[in-house]
């Protein structure tokens, strides 16, 4: 049988699976365009959750991991956690007069973020240490909540927690409705993510795996607290993501989603397991409703993943073509 005929048969089976699922109730992914991408997701979920199916997976093994920046919410022109850190520098500046002449703080205070970032990873780590440590976990969480309550994205003017992707929120809900346990596995700080992950994504704090700094236990005025220390203990990116999943989750996912080469190893490790597996890449192709970027981007670079997704059997989500809407209640 010719390859074209096999493709037509396979696509027909996927559509049949999807139509059968939607015929049984409400469309589980209403913000996704009706097409191959949506049908492949529904077909996968159907076959791993249907008892008697050769691909059936027990609920305990239905683990799904999601990157955050660029996968569950936007990430341009800077990671949102960096924006928080830069705003925090301005807030703390009166306590640090030396920052007026010390880089990268001096450039941040002048509003020259591009110059501040020329210091590379070391400069960023210095800013994160100054703005994320030396306080209790409760004090840090309170600071993040206050920032989210007032901060707005410079382009969209939306609250940052409103810049989550509606189609991905539906996907999270769809997986959980079918017995999956959903985790965030991000290069972002776990304490930062845990402030909003449950309210925004439905992912509880214990299911967030992110980068972390060290901490110590103290008694302050007789009250036990956890204090964040300026010492990076785990940077959860690239090869570290499968390690983090192993250490903090203890099960290999059967579903993994990302958007950049920083997620490549997570998708690779997920796909290498036995049985049915699903790897998903969100490809930012919509310059009108969001941003269009991939190979040359300074944020969320997708190069190797773009080259290899097809031959590895991973699903590449074309944001412009596959999503009816980007943000909740946002423009179509």
TORKOL-4160 file (C-alpha; in steps of 0.2 Angstrom, whole numbers, padded with zeros to 4 digits, m for minus):
332
<pt num="1" X="0000" Y="0000" Z="0000"/>
<pt num="2" X="0007" Y="0017" Z="m0005"/>
<pt num="3" X="0012" Y="0029" Z="0009"/>
<pt num="4" X="m0001" Y="0042" Z="0003"/>
<pt num="5" X="m0015" Y="0029" Z="0006"/>
<pt num="6" X="m0008" Y="0024" Z="0023"/>
<pt num="7" X="m0008" Y="0042" Z="0028"/>
<pt num="8" X="m0026" Y="0045" Z="0022"/>
<pt num="9" X="m0032" Y="0029" Z="0032"/>
<pt num="10" X="m0022" Y="0035" Z="0048"/>
<pt num="11" X="m0030" Y="0052" Z="0047"/>
<pt num="12" X="m0047" Y="0045" Z="0044"/>
<pt num="13" X="m0045" Y="0034" Z="0060"/>
<pt num="14" X="m0039" Y="0049" Z="0070"/>
<pt num="15" X="m0054" Y="0059" Z="0064"/>
<pt num="16" X="m0066" Y="0044" Z="0068"/>
<pt num="17" X="m0058" Y="0043" Z="0086"/>
<pt num="18" X="m0061" Y="0062" Z="0088"/>
<pt num="19" X="m0078" Y="0063" Z="0082"/>
<pt num="20" X="m0083" Y="0048" Z="0093"/>
<pt num="21" X="m0076" Y="0057" Z="0108"/>
<pt num="22" X="m0085" Y="0073" Z="0104"/>
<pt num="23" X="m0101" Y="0064" Z="0100"/>
<pt num="24" X="m0101" Y="0058" Z="0118"/>
<pt num="25" X="m0102" Y="0075" Z="0125"/>
<pt num="26" X="m0096" Y="0093" Z="0124"/>
<pt num="27" X="m0080" Y="0097" Z="0113"/>
<pt num="28" X="m0066" Y="0095" Z="0126"/>
<pt num="29" X="m0055" Y="0107" Z="0116"/>
<pt num="30" X="m0066" Y="0121" Z="0109"/>
<pt num="31" X="m0052" Y="0133" Z="0106"/>
<pt num="32" X="m0043" Y="0121" Z="0095"/>
<pt num="33" X="m0046" Y="0121" Z="0076"/>
<pt num="34" X="m0054" Y="0105" Z="0070"/>
<pt num="35" X="m0039" Y="0097" Z="0061"/>
<pt num="36" X="m0025" Y="0085" Z="0063"/>
<pt num="37" X="m0017" Y="0092" Z="0078"/>
<pt num="38" X="m0033" Y="0092" Z="0089"/>
<pt num="39" X="m0037" Y="0075" Z="0082"/>
<pt num="40" X="m0020" Y="0067" Z="0087"/>
<pt num="41" X="m0022" Y="0073" Z="0105"/>
<pt num="42" X="m0039" Y="0066" Z="0106"/>
<pt num="43" X="m0034" Y="0050" Z="0098"/>
<pt num="44" X="m0020" Y="0048" Z="0110"/>
<pt num="45" X="m0030" Y="0051" Z="0126"/>
<pt num="46" X="m0044" Y="0040" Z="0120"/>
<pt num="47" X="m0032" Y="0025" Z="0117"/>
<pt num="48" X="m0022" Y="0026" Z="0133"/>
<pt num="49" X="m0038" Y="0028" Z="0144"/>
<pt num="50" X="m0049" Y="0015" Z="0135"/>
<pt num="51" X="m0049" Y="m0001" Z="0145"/>
<pt num="52" X="m0046" Y="m0016" Z="0133"/>
<pt num="53" X="m0036" Y="m0005" Z="0122"/>
<pt num="54" X="m0018" Y="m0012" Z="0118"/>
<pt num="55" X="m0012" Y="0005" Z="0122"/>
<pt num="56" X="m0021" Y="0007" Z="0139"/>
<pt num="57" X="m0011" Y="0015" Z="0153"/>
<pt num="58" X="m0016" Y="0014" Z="0171"/>
<pt num="59" X="m0021" Y="0030" Z="0179"/>
<pt num="60" X="m0006" Y="0030" Z="0191"/>
<pt num="61" X="0005" Y="0030" Z="0175"/>
<pt num="62" X="m0004" Y="0044" Z="0166"/>
<pt num="63" X="0009" Y="0058" Z="0170"/>
<pt num="64" X="0009" Y="0074" Z="0159"/>
<pt num="65" X="0022" Y="0087" Z="0160"/>
<pt num="66" X="0022" Y="0105" Z="0154"/>
<pt num="67" X="0035" Y="0118" Z="0152"/>
<pt num="68" X="0028" Y="0135" Z="0157"/>
<pt num="69" X="0036" Y="0150" Z="0148"/>
<pt num="70" X="0030" Y="0150" Z="0130"/>
<pt num="71" X="0020" Y="0134" Z="0133"/>
<pt num="72" X="0007" Y="0139" Z="0145"/>
<pt num="73" X="0009" Y="0158" Z="0144"/>
<pt num="74" X="0018" Y="0170" Z="0134"/>
<pt num="75" X="0036" Y="0174" Z="0136"/>
<pt num="76" X="0040" Y="0189" Z="0125"/>
<pt num="77" X="0049" Y="0201" Z="0126"/>
<pt num="78" X="0056" Y="0194" Z="0142"/>
<pt num="79" X="0052" Y="0180" Z="0154"/>
<pt num="80" X="0039" Y="0187" Z="0166"/>
<pt num="81" X="0049" Y="0182" Z="0181"/>
<pt num="82" X="0063" Y="0193" Z="0175"/>
<pt num="83" X="0051" Y="0208" Z="0173"/>
<pt num="84" X="0046" Y="0204" Z="0191"/>
<pt num="85" X="0064" Y="0204" Z="0196"/>
<pt num="86" X="0068" Y="0221" Z="0187"/>
<pt num="87" X="0053" Y="0229" Z="0195"/>
<pt num="88" X="0058" Y="0223" Z="0212"/>
<pt num="89" X="0076" Y="0231" Z="0209"/>
<pt num="90" X="0067" Y="0248" Z="0208"/>
<pt num="91" X="0057" Y="0244" Z="0223"/>
<pt num="92" X="0072" Y="0240" Z="0233"/>
<pt num="93" X="0083" Y="0253" Z="0226"/>
<pt num="94" X="0081" Y="0265" Z="0241"/>
<pt num="95" X="0089" Y="0252" Z="0252"/>
<pt num="96" X="0104" Y="0250" Z="0241"/>
<pt num="97" X="0111" Y="0267" Z="0236"/>
<pt num="98" X="0126" Y="0257" Z="0229"/>
<pt num="99" X="0115" Y="0251" Z="0215"/>
<pt num="100" X="0115" Y="0268" Z="0206"/>
<pt num="101" X="0133" Y="0265" Z="0200"/>
<pt num="102" X="0134" Y="0246" Z="0201"/>
<pt num="103" X="0129" Y="0235" Z="0185"/>
<pt num="104" X="0117" Y="0227" Z="0181"/>
<pt num="105" X="0107" Y="0237" Z="0194"/>
<pt num="106" X="0112" Y="0254" Z="0187"/>
<pt num="107" X="0106" Y="0250" Z="0170"/>
<pt num="108" X="0089" Y="0243" Z="0177"/>
<pt num="109" X="0086" Y="0258" Z="0187"/>
<pt num="110" X="0089" Y="0269" Z="0171"/>
<pt num="111" X="0077" Y="0258" Z="0161"/>
<pt num="112" X="0090" Y="0251" Z="0150"/>
<pt num="113" X="0086" Y="0233" Z="0151"/>
<pt num="114" X="0096" Y="0228" Z="0135"/>
<pt num="115" X="0112" Y="0235" Z="0143"/>
<pt num="116" X="0108" Y="0226" Z="0159"/>
<pt num="117" X="0107" Y="0210" Z="0150"/>
<pt num="118" X="0124" Y="0211" Z="0142"/>
<pt num="119" X="0131" Y="0204" Z="0158"/>
<pt num="120" X="0123" Y="0187" Z="0153"/>
<pt num="121" X="0119" Y="0173" Z="0165"/>
<pt num="122" X="0130" Y="0180" Z="0179"/>
<pt num="123" X="0121" Y="0197" Z="0179"/>
<pt num="124" X="0104" Y="0189" Z="0179"/>
<pt num="125" X="0109" Y="0177" Z="0193"/>
<pt num="126" X="0115" Y="0193" Z="0203"/>
<pt num="127" X="0098" Y="0201" Z="0200"/>
<pt num="128" X="0088" Y="0186" Z="0205"/>
<pt num="129" X="0099" Y="0184" Z="0221"/>
<pt num="130" X="0095" Y="0202" Z="0226"/>
<pt num="131" X="0077" Y="0201" Z="0223"/>
<pt num="132" X="0072" Y="0182" Z="0227"/>
<pt num="133" X="0082" Y="0178" Z="0242"/>
<pt num="134" X="0086" Y="0184" Z="0260"/>
<pt num="135" X="0068" Y="0183" Z="0264"/>
<pt num="136" X="0056" Y="0170" Z="0271"/>
<pt num="137" X="0046" Y="0160" Z="0258"/>
<pt num="138" X="0030" Y="0169" Z="0264"/>
<pt num="139" X="0037" Y="0186" Z="0262"/>
<pt num="140" X="0043" Y="0181" Z="0244"/>
<pt num="141" X="0026" Y="0174" Z="0240"/>
<pt num="142" X="0017" Y="0190" Z="0246"/>
<pt num="143" X="0029" Y="0201" Z="0235"/>
<pt num="144" X="0025" Y="0190" Z="0220"/>
<pt num="145" X="0006" Y="0191" Z="0223"/>
<pt num="146" X="0007" Y="0210" Z="0225"/>
<pt num="147" X="0016" Y="0212" Z="0209"/>
<pt num="148" X="0004" Y="0201" Z="0199"/>
<pt num="149" X="m0010" Y="0212" Z="0206"/>
<pt num="150" X="m0004" Y="0228" Z="0198"/>
<pt num="151" X="0009" Y="0223" Z="0184"/>
<pt num="152" X="0004" Y="0224" Z="0166"/>
<pt num="153" X="0012" Y="0218" Z="0151"/>
<pt num="154" X="0019" Y="0233" Z="0140"/>
<pt num="155" X="0012" Y="0227" Z="0124"/>
<pt num="156" X="m0005" Y="0219" Z="0128"/>
<pt num="157" X="m0009" Y="0229" Z="0144"/>
<pt num="158" X="m0015" Y="0213" Z="0151"/>
<pt num="159" X="m0011" Y="0206" Z="0169"/>
<pt num="160" X="0002" Y="0193" Z="0167"/>
<pt num="161" X="m0009" Y="0180" Z="0173"/>
<pt num="162" X="m0021" Y="0184" Z="0159"/>
<pt num="163" X="m0008" Y="0180" Z="0146"/>
<pt num="164" X="m0010" Y="0161" Z="0148"/>
<pt num="165" X="m0015" Y="0151" Z="0133"/>
<pt num="166" X="m0034" Y="0147" Z="0132"/>
<pt num="167" X="m0031" Y="0131" Z="0122"/>
<pt num="168" X="m0018" Y="0125" Z="0134"/>
<pt num="169" X="m0029" Y="0128" Z="0149"/>
<pt num="170" X="m0042" Y="0117" Z="0140"/>
<pt num="171" X="m0029" Y="0104" Z="0137"/>
<pt num="172" X="m0024" Y="0103" Z="0155"/>
<pt num="173" X="m0042" Y="0101" Z="0160"/>
<pt num="174" X="m0045" Y="0088" Z="0146"/>
<pt num="175" X="m0030" Y="0077" Z="0152"/>
<pt num="176" X="m0036" Y="0079" Z="0171"/>
<pt num="177" X="m0053" Y="0074" Z="0166"/>
<pt num="178" X="m0046" Y="0058" Z="0159"/>
<pt num="179" X="m0036" Y="0053" Z="0174"/>
<pt num="180" X="m0020" Y="0062" Z="0170"/>
<pt num="181" X="m0009" Y="0070" Z="0184"/>
<pt num="182" X="m0002" Y="0087" Z="0176"/>
<pt num="183" X="0014" Y="0094" Z="0181"/>
<pt num="184" X="0023" Y="0110" Z="0177"/>
<pt num="185" X="0042" Y="0107" Z="0173"/>
<pt num="186" X="0050" Y="0124" Z="0170"/>
<pt num="187" X="0066" Y="0133" Z="0170"/>
<pt num="188" X="0057" Y="0147" Z="0180"/>
<pt num="189" X="0058" Y="0147" Z="0199"/>
<pt num="190" X="0047" Y="0135" Z="0208"/>
<pt num="191" X="0043" Y="0147" Z="0222"/>
<pt num="192" X="0038" Y="0160" Z="0209"/>
<pt num="193" X="0027" Y="0148" Z="0200"/>
<pt num="194" X="0019" Y="0140" Z="0215"/>
<pt num="195" X="0011" Y="0157" Z="0219"/>
<pt num="196" X="m0001" Y="0156" Z="0204"/>
<pt num="197" X="0000" Y="0139" Z="0197"/>
<pt num="198" X="m0015" Y="0132" Z="0206"/>
<pt num="199" X="m0027" Y="0146" Z="0203"/>
<pt num="200" X="m0022" Y="0149" Z="0185"/>
<pt num="201" X="m0018" Y="0132" Z="0179"/>
<pt num="202" X="m0026" Y="0120" Z="0192"/>
<pt num="203" X="m0009" Y="0113" Z="0196"/>
<pt num="204" X="m0005" Y="0112" Z="0215"/>
<pt num="205" X="0011" Y="0118" Z="0222"/>
<pt num="206" X="0017" Y="0100" Z="0225"/>
<pt num="207" X="0016" Y="0097" Z="0206"/>
<pt num="208" X="0028" Y="0111" Z="0201"/>
<pt num="209" X="0046" Y="0107" Z="0197"/>
<pt num="210" X="0056" Y="0122" Z="0194"/>
<pt num="211" X="0073" Y="0130" Z="0197"/>
<pt num="212" X="0077" Y="0133" Z="0215"/>
<pt num="213" X="0088" Y="0141" Z="0227"/>
<pt num="214" X="0094" Y="0134" Z="0244"/>
<pt num="215" X="0084" Y="0137" Z="0260"/>
<pt num="216" X="0086" Y="0136" Z="0279"/>
<pt num="217" X="0075" Y="0133" Z="0293"/>
<pt num="218" X="0075" Y="0147" Z="0306"/>
<pt num="219" X="0065" Y="0153" Z="0321"/>
<pt num="220" X="0061" Y="0172" Z="0320"/>
<pt num="221" X="0053" Y="0179" Z="0336"/>
<pt num="222" X="0049" Y="0161" Z="0340"/>
<pt num="223" X="0040" Y="0158" Z="0324"/>
<pt num="224" X="0047" Y="0144" Z="0312"/>
<pt num="225" X="0051" Y="0150" Z="0295"/>
<pt num="226" X="0060" Y="0145" Z="0279"/>
<pt num="227" X="0072" Y="0158" Z="0273"/>
<pt num="228" X="0078" Y="0158" Z="0254"/>
<pt num="229" X="0097" Y="0158" Z="0253"/>
<pt num="230" X="0107" Y="0166" Z="0238"/>
<pt num="231" X="0113" Y="0149" Z="0232"/>
<pt num="232" X="0107" Y="0141" Z="0216"/>
<pt num="233" X="0103" Y="0123" Z="0220"/>
<pt num="234" X="0095" Y="0117" Z="0204"/>
<pt num="235" X="0093" Y="0125" Z="0187"/>
<pt num="236" X="0079" Y="0116" Z="0178"/>
<pt num="237" X="0083" Y="0117" Z="0159"/>
<pt num="238" X="0088" Y="0106" Z="0145"/>
<pt num="239" X="0096" Y="0090" Z="0152"/>
<pt num="240" X="0091" Y="0094" Z="0170"/>
<pt num="241" X="0072" Y="0093" Z="0166"/>
<pt num="242" X="0072" Y="0074" Z="0164"/>
<pt num="243" X="0083" Y="0073" Z="0180"/>
<pt num="244" X="0071" Y="0085" Z="0189"/>
<pt num="245" X="0056" Y="0074" Z="0184"/>
<pt num="246" X="0065" Y="0058" Z="0190"/>
<pt num="247" X="0069" Y="0066" Z="0207"/>
<pt num="248" X="0053" Y="0075" Z="0211"/>
<pt num="249" X="0040" Y="0065" Z="0202"/>
<pt num="250" X="0047" Y="0048" Z="0201"/>
<pt num="251" X="0038" Y="0042" Z="0185"/>
<pt num="252" X="0042" Y="0045" Z="0167"/>
<pt num="253" X="0028" Y="0055" Z="0158"/>
<pt num="254" X="0018" Y="0048" Z="0144"/>
<pt num="255" X="0014" Y="0066" Z="0138"/>
<pt num="256" X="0026" Y="0081" Z="0138"/>
<pt num="257" X="0024" Y="0098" Z="0131"/>
<pt num="258" X="0036" Y="0112" Z="0128"/>
<pt num="259" X="0040" Y="0126" Z="0115"/>
<pt num="260" X="0059" Y="0128" Z="0114"/>
<pt num="261" X="0075" Y="0118" Z="0113"/>
<pt num="262" X="0076" Y="0119" Z="0132"/>
<pt num="263" X="0062" Y="0107" Z="0132"/>
<pt num="264" X="0070" Y="0095" Z="0120"/>
<pt num="265" X="0077" Y="0082" Z="0132"/>
<pt num="266" X="0060" Y="0082" Z="0142"/>
<pt num="267" X="0051" Y="0077" Z="0126"/>
<pt num="268" X="0065" Y="0065" Z="0121"/>
<pt num="269" X="0065" Y="0056" Z="0137"/>
<pt num="270" X="0046" Y="0055" Z="0138"/>
<pt num="271" X="0046" Y="0048" Z="0120"/>
<pt num="272" X="0059" Y="0035" Z="0124"/>
<pt num="273" X="0047" Y="0025" Z="0136"/>
<pt num="274" X="0038" Y="0010" Z="0132"/>
<pt num="275" X="0020" Y="0011" Z="0125"/>
<pt num="276" X="0010" Y="0025" Z="0118"/>
<pt num="277" X="0019" Y="0042" Z="0120"/>
<pt num="278" X="0015" Y="0060" Z="0115"/>
<pt num="279" X="0027" Y="0074" Z="0113"/>
<pt num="280" X="0020" Y="0092" Z="0109"/>
<pt num="281" X="0029" Y="0108" Z="0104"/>
<pt num="282" X="0020" Y="0125" Z="0104"/>
<pt num="283" X="0027" Y="0134" Z="0088"/>
<pt num="284" X="0025" Y="0153" Z="0090"/>
<pt num="285" X="0019" Y="0158" Z="0072"/>
<pt num="286" X="0006" Y="0171" Z="0076"/>
<pt num="287" X="0013" Y="0189" Z="0075"/>
<pt num="288" X="m0004" Y="0197" Z="0075"/>
<pt num="289" X="m0011" Y="0189" Z="0090"/>
<pt num="290" X="0005" Y="0185" Z="0100"/>
<pt num="291" X="0023" Y="0184" Z="0093"/>
<pt num="292" X="0031" Y="0174" Z="0079"/>
<pt num="293" X="0048" Y="0167" Z="0083"/>
<pt num="294" X="0058" Y="0151" Z="0083"/>
<pt num="295" X="0076" Y="0148" Z="0077"/>
<pt num="296" X="0084" Y="0165" Z="0080"/>
<pt num="297" X="0075" Y="0171" Z="0095"/>
<pt num="298" X="0083" Y="0177" Z="0111"/>
<pt num="299" X="0069" Y="0170" Z="0121"/>
<pt num="300" X="0061" Y="0152" Z="0118"/>
<pt num="301" X="0073" Y="0147" Z="0104"/>
<pt num="302" X="0066" Y="0133" Z="0094"/>
<pt num="303" X="0079" Y="0126" Z="0082"/>
<pt num="304" X="0084" Y="0108" Z="0085"/>
<pt num="305" X="0066" Y="0104" Z="0090"/>
<pt num="306" X="0059" Y="0112" Z="0074"/>
<pt num="307" X="0071" Y="0101" Z="0064"/>
<pt num="308" X="0068" Y="0085" Z="0073"/>
<pt num="309" X="0050" Y="0085" Z="0079"/>
<pt num="310" X="0043" Y="0077" Z="0063"/>
<pt num="311" X="0055" Y="0062" Z="0062"/>
<pt num="312" X="0053" Y="0059" Z="0081"/>
<pt num="313" X="0034" Y="0059" Z="0079"/>
<pt num="314" X="0031" Y="0074" Z="0090"/>
<pt num="315" X="0016" Y="0085" Z="0086"/>
<pt num="316" X="0020" Y="0103" Z="0081"/>
<pt num="317" X="0006" Y="0115" Z="0086"/>
<pt num="318" X="0005" Y="0129" Z="0074"/>
<pt num="319" X="m0002" Y="0143" Z="0085"/>
<pt num="320" X="m0009" Y="0153" Z="0070"/>
<pt num="321" X="m0017" Y="0138" Z="0062"/>
<pt num="322" X="m0022" Y="0127" Z="0076"/>
<pt num="323" X="m0029" Y="0139" Z="0089"/>
<pt num="324" X="m0045" Y="0149" Z="0087"/>
<pt num="325" X="m0040" Y="0161" Z="0101"/>
<pt num="326" X="m0024" Y="0164" Z="0111"/>
<pt num="327" X="m0029" Y="0171" Z="0128"/>
<pt num="328" X="m0045" Y="0169" Z="0138"/>
<pt num="329" X="m0058" Y="0181" Z="0132"/>
<pt num="330" X="m0045" Y="0187" Z="0120"/>
<pt num="331" X="m0047" Y="0192" Z="0102"/>
<pt num="332" X="m0051" Y="0179" Z="0089"/>
